[in-house]
Every structure is written in structure tokens, then in C-alpha cells.
Amino acid sequence: MSTEAHTSTNTISVNDKLIELAMPVSLTQALHLAQQVQGRYVVVLNDTIVPRSEQQHVMVKPGDRLDVIAPMSGG
């Protein structure tokens, strides 16, 4: 019997771009792997805003949709 953790490769959507990740992976890890962590941003996971303080605790699942939104300046 193997003692290795079970991982599998699955697809998620990040800003409408499909990427494959080895699961399990946290939201924070997924953002880093998708190169979506520059500057200030808001993360929406399946239509729900995820506060930055919770992102490391949220696990991404196959088929999840992430939207990374940068704030805009101006008025």
C-alpha cells in the first residue's frame, strides 16, 4: 500500500483561460501557478469573492472558475 498523497491533474478556468493543475491545491497556490498575483486584485471563485485572508485555506476543485479582477483608477 502506497503512503504517497493522491494527486490528479484537473482543469480550472482562470480569467476564461483553461489551465491544468495537480490537485489538491489551495487558491493561493493556484493563483501563483496561473501567474495571477501581481499588484492589487480581487479574487472571485465561482461567483463568490474570496477575501485575501481566506485564500490560503480555500481548496480549488476541478471545474472551478476563478476571476482575478484588478481595481481601476479614475472616476
N, C-alpha and C positions, 0 to 999 in steps of 0.2 A: 504494500500500500504506500502510495506516494505521500510525502508530507509537504509538498510544494503547494502554494496557494493556487487555486484555479483562476486562470485568466483567459479571456477570449477577446477577439478583436471585433469591434462593433462600430457602426456608423452613427454619428450625430450631425446635426446641422448647426453651423456657426455662421451667423450673418448670411444665411441662404447658401452657404458653401458646405458641401458634404466632406467630412473628414473621418478617418478611421482611427480609433484609439483602442489600446489594450485596456480592457475592463478588469477589475474595478478601478475607477479614477475619480478623484474629487473635482468639483467645479473649478477650484483654483488651479489644479494640475491641468485640466482640460483647456483653460484659458491660456496658460503658459505654452502648452503644446501647440495650440492653434495660433500662437503669436498675437494674442489679442489683449495684452496688458500694458499698453503704452499710455501714459498720461492719466487723465481722469476719465472715468467711464461708469456707466450703469449696466448691470447685467440683468437680463430678463430671461428666465428659464421657463419655457412653456407658458408664456403669458403672465408670469409672476416675477416681480422684481425681487432679487436676492441681495440683501444688504451685504456689503463687503465683509462685515464681521462674521457672517454665516457661511461664506463661500467655501472655506476650507472644510466645513462639516457636511456639505451637501454632496452626495454622490451622483454622478451623471449616469444615466441609463441609456441603453440602445434606443435610438429613435428620438431622443430629446432634441429640442430646438433651443439654441442659445442665440440671443441677440445682444450684441455689445454696442451700446449707444454712447457716443461722446457728446458732452454738452456743447451747445453752440453759443457764441458770443453775439452780442448785438441786441437790438430792440425793435 
